[in-house]
Amino acid sequence: MPLIVLVSIALQIACAIHVVRSGRQLYWIWILFIGSYLAVIVYVLVAVIPDLRNDPRSRQAATRVLHTIDPERRRRTIQQRLEIADTVDNRRALAEESMRLGDYANAAELYRSVLKGMYATDAGFLVGLAQAQANSNDFEGARATLDTLFSSNPNFRSADAELLRARVLESQGHQDAALEQYRTLATSYPGEEARYRYGTLLKQRGRFGEARTVFRDMLVRSKNAPRYYKKKEKEWIDSAQRELASLGPG
């Protein structure tokens, strides 16, 4: 059978499956099998493409592809919005996108630019600045920012801020205090980063058995976690797997 005929049949079958799954009138199936390529083209234009545009999953997939091809695309869009309207929200959005891209120096500068006037002690912006500083290995700056955060917002509670405090303690050589902070966060932090950092610090302190337990628990938890959680925490789960392998059996 010629290849062109096989391709035509495959496309017709794919479109027929779409007809059934989308709940469209079944006469489309007869049109598809009678009209061959022309019917497939018409069906794709009037049914498949509009469905893809209205499907959140399809839009998310398209966005992921665009981010892969052009990771700076969203930042340029936000930058253009900022040039048109220099607002706090646009600066915040640009800072968050810079963080996502790993441009921590620019993110820190943007957060500093909004920490003025009525926003001078804004908890969310201070946490963002501290994260950018810590990710740039500016732990002295992160410590000063956290001091401002907690002194200005005594009732503020944030797992991210507590994790940053533990990282600052570790960076400044206060390992016992950092371990205690990580230990607490290991059961309360909404993600795997705190548990991973707890395990790695235990390993550095030579407490290999406890480190194995932490990493194994992470892998067991991730195995039974929903798919979205595995995807979101993939970096820390994969790192835990490597750390556990480096520790060997025990």
N, C-alpha and C positions, 0 to 999 in steps of 0.2 A: 504494500500500500504506500503511495507517495507520501513524503514527509508533510507536504502542505495539507493533505487530507487529515493526517493524524493531528496536526496542530489545530486545524479547524474543529475537529471532534473534541479535542481537549478543552478548547475555549468554550465551545457550546455546553459541554458538561459542567464546566466551572460556573458559567452564567446560570445554568439551570439550577444548580445547587443554591446559588445566591437568590434566585426567584423563590425557592421553597423556604429558605431560612429567613428571608426578609418579609414573607407573607404576602407577596405580590400575586396578582391574578395569574392562574396557571396557564392562560392562553399564551403567555410569554414563552413558555417552553416550546410550544408548537411553532411560534414565530422564529425562535432561535434555531431550531433544527431544520426548518424550511429555508430560512434566509441565509444560513451559513455566516461568512465573514461580515457581510453587510448588517445582518441582524445583531451580531455580537457588538459591532461598533456602535450601533444605535442604542443597544441596551446599556453598554458601558457609559455612554454620554447621558442618558436620561435616568439611569437608576444607580449604577455603581458609584460614579463620581460624586453625585449629591449625597449618597449615603456616607461615603468616606469623609466628606466635609462636615457632616453632622455627627459623626461618631467620635466621642472624646478620645477613645483609644487610638483611632487613626490619627487624630490631630497630635496626640502625645508622641506617637511613633514618628510622625513627620518632623516634629520639633526636635526629637533626639537625633534624627538624621542630619538636620540642619546644624545642630550644635556640633556634631562630629565633623561635618564638612567645614564649617565656619564657626569655630567656638567664640569668636569675638563679635558675632552678628548681634546678639542681644545687647551687649555692652554698647555698641555703636548706636543702636536704637535709643537706649536710655540716655546716652550722651547727647544725642540730638534733641531729646525731650528737655534735657537740662539746659541746653543752649537757648531753647525757646522760652522755657519757664524755669528760672533758677529758684526752685522750691526745696523745702526740707525733704519732702517725700521723694523727689527726684534724686537728691543727693544720697538719701538712704538707699534707694533702689540701686544706684550706681555703686555704692559701697558694698552692698550685698553681692552684686554681680562680680565685682572685683575680687571679693573673698572667694566666690565659687571658682574663679579662674586662677586662684593662687597668687593674685597680685596684692599681697598683703600691705605693702608700703602705700599704694594708692588708696586702698580701703581705709587704712589708718588716717591718712590725710583727710579723706572725705568725712570720716566720723568726727575728727577734730573740728572740721569746718562747721558742723551743725551743733556742736556742744557749746552753744553761746546763748545768751539771753535767757528766754524761758526754757530752753532745752539744755542749759548748762549742766544740769545734774540728771538729765533723763537716763533712767536705768537701762533701757534698751540700747541706747547709743553708747553708753559707757561699757556695757557688756560687749558690744560689737567692736569697740576700740580695743578693749583688753584682748579679745580673741585675735584681732589682727596683729597686735603687738606680740603676743605669745607665739603665734605662728611665724613671726619674723625673728624669733629668738630674742626679742627685746623683753626679757622677763622683768627687768627693773621697771621699765615703763608699764608693763602689765600690772605689776604689784602696786604702783602708784595709782593707776586707774582703778583698780579694785578697792584700794583704800578710799578713794573718792566715792566710789559707788556705794559702799556699805556705810560710810559716815553720812552721806547725803540721803540715803534711802534705808534707814535702819530696819524697816519692816519688809524690805525686798527679799524675796526668796527665789533662787534660780539654780537649777542643777548645773547649767552651763557655767555660771559664775563660780560655783563650788568646785567644779572640775578645774577651772582655770586657777583657782587658789591652790589646789593640790599640785598642779604643774609648776606654779611659781615656787612653792615650798621645795619641790624636788630639785628645781633648777638652782636654788640657793643653798643646796646641801642639807636641808632639813628633812632627811629621808624618813626618819621615824614618824614625824608629823605628817609627811606626805603619804606614807603607807596607811596611817590611821584614816586619813581623809579618803584615800582610794578605797579602803576596806568598807567604809560607810557607803560610798557612792556605788560600789559594786552591786549592792542590793537595791539601790534606789534610782540610779541614773537611767533615763529612758533610751538606752542604746548600749552598744558594746565597747565604746571607747574607754570608759572608766574601768571596766573589768580588764580590758587589754593592758592599760597602763598599770593597773594593780599587779597583774601577772608579770609584766616585764620588770617592774621594780623589785618584786620578790625574787625574780631570777638574778637580778644584779646583786642583791644582798646575799645570794647563795642559798636561798630557801627554795631549793629546786622542787621538793615534793609539793609544797604549797602552790608554787607556780604551775606545776603540771595540773593540779586540781582546778585552778582557775581557768586555764586554757581548755581543759577537757569539758568543764561545765559550759564554757562558751560554745563549743562545737555541738554539744548535746542540745543546748537551748536553740541554736540556730537550725539544727536538723528538724526540730519540731515547730519552727516558727513559720508564719505565713510567708508567701513568696515576696510580697512587697518589703517585708522586714529584712529578709535575706539580701535583697537587692540593695536596700538603703545602707545596710551594715557590712556590705561585702568586703570593704577595705580592712576592717578590723577582724572579721571572721577569717579571711585569708591569712592575715598576719598572725593570728592566734594559731592557725594550723602550722605555719612555718616555725613558730616559736616552740610549739609542742614537739615537732619533729626534731628540732635542734637539741632538745633536752634528752631525747632518747627514751627508751622504756624505763619505767621506774615503778 
